[in-house]
Amino acid sequence: MTNPVEPNRPIPPIAVSPDEAARLAGVGRTTLYAALAKGDLPSIKIGTRRLIRVDAIRDWLGRNESGTKA
C-alpha cells in the first residue's frame, strides 16, 4: 500500500506493540505496562497480540504533561 501523494514514503503505523510504544514515548516498559494496567493508556488485543494506537500514546503523554491544568 502506498501513499498516492508521495509514492516512495512509507505510511507510518497507526498502532504499535507495547515495547515500541515505550520506545516512542521515551518511558520504560514497566511505566508503560503500569499505565496499561491502570487503564490510563488504552490498548487493543487481537488474538494474543496487544497493540497501542499511536494517537493514544500522544493523548496519554499530553494528559501527563507538566504544567497542564486538568
N, CA and C atoms as a LAMMPS dump frame, in Angstrom:
ITEM: TIMESTEP
0
ITEM: NUMBER OF ATOMS
210
ITEM: BOX BOUNDS ff ff ff
-5.0000000000000000e+02 5.0000000000000000e+02
-5.0000000000000000e+02 5.0000000000000000e+02
-5.0000000000000000e+02 5.0000000000000000e+02
ITEM: ATOMS id mol type element x y z
1 1 1 N 0.844 -1.17 0
2 1 2 C 0 0 0
3 1 3 C 0.89 1.234 0
4 2 1 N 0.664 2.129 -0.905
5 2 2 C 1.476 3.326 -0.998
6 2 3 C 0.621 4.562 -0.855
7 3 1 N 1.265 5.644 -0.52
8 3 2 C 0.602 6.929 -0.377
9 3 3 C 0.542 7.581 -1.752
10 4 1 N -0.646 7.925 -2.277
11 4 2 C -0.733 8.482 -3.622
12 4 3 C -0.05 9.841 -3.773
13 5 1 N 0.087 10.598 -2.683
14 5 2 C 0.725 11.904 -2.751
15 5 3 C 2.232 11.763 -2.839
16 6 1 N 2.797 10.907 -2.015
17 6 2 C 4.234 10.652 -2.005
18 6 3 C 4.449 9.146 -2.109
19 7 1 N 4.538 8.615 -3.314
20 7 2 C 4.549 7.166 -3.504
21 7 3 C 5.728 6.432 -2.867
22 8 1 N 6.843 7.075 -2.618
23 8 2 C 8.007 6.386 -2.061
24 8 3 C 8.114 6.513 -0.55
25 9 1 N 7.209 7.254 0.059
26 9 2 C 7.267 7.459 1.504
27 9 3 C 6.408 6.411 2.206
28 10 1 N 6.988 5.65 3.163
29 10 2 C 6.186 4.632 3.856
30 10 3 C 5.113 5.264 4.731
31 11 1 N 4.015 4.566 4.88
32 11 2 C 2.914 5.028 5.719
33 11 3 C 3.265 4.684 7.173
34 12 1 N 3.21 5.667 8.084
35 12 2 C 3.536 5.385 9.483
36 12 3 C 2.481 4.464 10.096
37 13 1 N 2.879 3.646 11.065
38 13 2 C 1.913 2.742 11.695
39 13 3 C 0.888 3.512 12.508
40 14 1 N -0.306 2.939 12.608
41 14 2 C -1.339 3.559 13.439
42 14 3 C -1.393 2.908 14.821
43 15 1 N -0.768 1.737 14.959
44 15 2 C -0.703 1.047 16.248
45 15 3 C 0.629 0.321 16.342
46 16 1 N 1.148 0.21 17.566
47 16 2 C 2.451 -0.416 17.785
48 16 3 C 2.385 -1.354 18.995
49 17 1 N 3.393 -2.181 19.115
50 17 2 C 3.493 -3.092 20.256
51 17 3 C 3.812 -2.291 21.521
52 18 1 N 3.592 -2.872 22.695
53 18 2 C 3.941 -2.166 23.933
54 18 3 C 5.423 -1.78 24.003
55 19 1 N 6.31 -2.645 23.546
56 19 2 C 7.736 -2.307 23.562
57 19 3 C 8.026 -1.101 22.683
58 20 1 N 7.436 -1.069 21.503
59 20 2 C 7.627 0.058 20.594
60 20 3 C 6.953 1.306 21.156
61 21 1 N 5.806 1.155 21.797
62 21 2 C 5.117 2.291 22.412
63 21 3 C 5.985 2.919 23.501
64 22 1 N 6.626 2.083 24.316
65 22 2 C 7.51 2.591 25.37
66 22 3 C 8.675 3.357 24.746
67 23 1 N 9.228 2.824 23.678
68 23 2 C 10.337 3.49 22.999
69 23 3 C 9.888 4.831 22.427
70 24 1 N 8.736 4.849 21.76
71 24 2 C 8.226 6.086 21.169
72 24 3 C 7.936 7.145 22.236
73 25 1 N 7.397 6.705 23.369
74 25 2 C 7.032 7.633 24.44
75 25 3 C 8.239 8.062 25.277
76 26 1 N 9.335 7.321 25.155
77 26 2 C 10.518 7.652 25.94
78 26 3 C 10.402 7.249 27.39
79 27 1 N 9.625 6.197 27.649
80 27 2 C 9.47 5.688 29.019
81 27 3 C 9.889 4.221 29.053
82 28 1 N 10.074 3.71 30.247
83 28 2 C 10.423 2.307 30.396
84 28 3 C 9.208 1.41 30.201
85 29 1 N 9.487 0.147 29.944
86 29 2 C 8.406 -0.827 29.759
87 29 3 C 7.546 -0.929 31.011
88 30 1 N 8.172 -0.886 32.18
89 30 2 C 7.426 -1.002 33.435
90 30 3 C 6.42 0.133 33.574
91 31 1 N 6.844 1.349 33.246
92 31 2 C 5.947 2.511 33.309
93 31 3 C 4.794 2.343 32.334
94 32 1 N 5.102 1.899 31.125
95 32 2 C 4.057 1.732 30.122
96 32 3 C 3.074 0.644 30.538
97 33 1 N 3.574 -0.496 31.01
98 33 2 C 2.674 -1.576 31.43
99 33 3 C 1.841 -1.169 32.644
100 34 1 N 2.385 -0.322 33.517
101 34 2 C 1.607 0.179 34.659
102 34 3 C 0.452 1.046 34.162
103 35 1 N 0.708 1.882 33.156
104 35 2 C -0.349 2.727 32.592
105 35 3 C -1.424 1.869 31.925
106 36 1 N -1.015 0.787 31.275
107 36 2 C -1.988 -0.129 30.673
108 36 3 C -2.838 -0.791 31.754
109 37 1 N -2.182 -1.252 32.825
110 37 2 C -2.894 -1.946 33.903
111 37 3 C -3.884 -1.021 34.616
112 38 1 N -3.515 0.257 34.793
113 38 2 C -4.399 1.22 35.45
114 38 3 C -5.52 1.702 34.534
115 39 1 N -5.398 1.44 33.245
116 39 2 C -6.397 1.91 32.304
117 39 3 C -6.138 3.326 31.818
118 40 1 N -4.984 3.886 32.184
119 40 2 C -4.634 5.238 31.739
120 40 3 C -4.298 5.278 30.251
121 41 1 N -3.789 4.172 29.747
122 41 2 C -3.404 4.076 28.337
123 41 3 C -4.188 2.919 27.721
124 42 1 N -5.128 3.214 26.835
125 42 2 C -5.929 2.143 26.237
126 42 3 C -5.113 1.32 25.242
127 43 1 N -5.515 0.067 25.104
128 43 2 C -4.853 -0.806 24.143
129 43 3 C -5.892 -1.685 23.458
130 44 1 N -5.438 -2.362 22.437
131 44 2 C -6.289 -3.242 21.642
132 44 3 C -5.676 -4.631 21.706
133 45 1 N -6.496 -5.637 21.897
134 45 2 C -5.991 -7.008 21.91
135 45 3 C -6.603 -7.737 20.722
136 46 1 N -5.747 -8.247 19.86
137 46 2 C -6.175 -9.024 18.699
138 46 3 C -5.468 -10.369 18.792
139 47 1 N -6.224 -11.395 19.101
140 47 2 C -5.603 -12.699 19.343
141 47 3 C -4.738 -12.594 20.58
142 48 1 N -3.459 -12.941 20.446
143 48 2 C -2.533 -12.827 21.573
144 48 3 C -1.724 -11.539 21.514
145 49 1 N -1.948 -10.762 20.494
146 49 2 C -1.155 -9.547 20.281
147 49 3 C -1.835 -8.332 20.893
148 50 1 N -1.072 -7.558 21.653
149 50 2 C -1.561 -6.304 22.222
150 50 3 C -0.965 -5.165 21.419
151 51 1 N -1.823 -4.23 21.012
152 51 2 C -1.396 -3.067 20.246
153 51 3 C -1.882 -1.795 20.919
154 52 1 N -1.114 -0.742 20.748
155 52 2 C -1.462 0.553 21.304
156 52 3 C -1.472 1.556 20.153
157 53 1 N -2.579 2.267 20.017
158 53 2 C -2.677 3.267 18.946
159 53 3 C -1.7 4.412 19.208
160 54 1 N -1.048 4.875 18.172
161 54 2 C -0.083 5.97 18.294
162 54 3 C -0.777 7.227 18.816
163 55 1 N -1.998 7.483 18.375
164 55 2 C -2.704 8.67 18.884
165 55 3 C -3.043 8.524 20.366
166 56 1 N -3.247 7.293 20.853
167 56 2 C -3.488 7.067 22.284
168 56 3 C -2.226 7.377 23.087
169 57 1 N -1.061 7.066 22.524
170 57 2 C 0.208 7.385 23.188
171 57 3 C 0.349 8.899 23.298
172 58 1 N 0.045 9.613 22.219
173 58 2 C 0.133 11.079 22.236
174 58 3 C -0.833 11.677 23.275
175 59 1 N -2.052 11.153 23.318
176 59 2 C -3.04 11.635 24.29
177 59 3 C -2.561 11.389 25.718
178 60 1 N -2.046 10.195 25.973
179 60 2 C -1.548 9.83 27.296
180 60 3 C -0.416 10.753 27.724
181 61 1 N 0.512 11.002 26.81
182 61 2 C 1.619 11.904 27.124
183 61 3 C 1.091 13.314 27.39
184 62 1 N 0.131 13.761 26.619
185 62 2 C -0.451 15.086 26.812
186 62 3 C -1.13 15.22 28.165
187 63 1 N -1.832 14.176 28.586
188 63 2 C -2.517 14.208 29.892
189 63 3 C -1.522 14.235 31.035
190 64 1 N -0.314 13.742 30.808
191 64 2 C 0.695 13.683 31.862
192 64 3 C 1.747 14.791 31.749
193 65 1 N 1.499 15.726 30.862
194 65 2 C 2.445 16.817 30.65
195 65 3 C 2.475 17.735 31.86
196 66 1 N 3.665 18.133 32.27
197 66 2 C 3.811 19.057 33.404
198 66 3 C 3.245 20.419 33.055
199 67 1 N 2.626 21.039 34.02
200 67 2 C 2.122 22.385 33.829
201 67 3 C 0.762 22.458 33.161
202 68 1 N 0.161 21.315 32.83
203 68 2 C -1.172 21.356 32.234
204 68 3 C -2.21 21.389 33.335
205 69 1 N -3.323 21.993 33.046
206 69 2 C -4.421 22.063 34.006
207 69 3 C -5.417 20.976 33.682
208 70 1 N -5.763 20.179 34.672
209 70 2 C -6.698 19.072 34.46
210 70 3 C -8.123 19.488 34.668
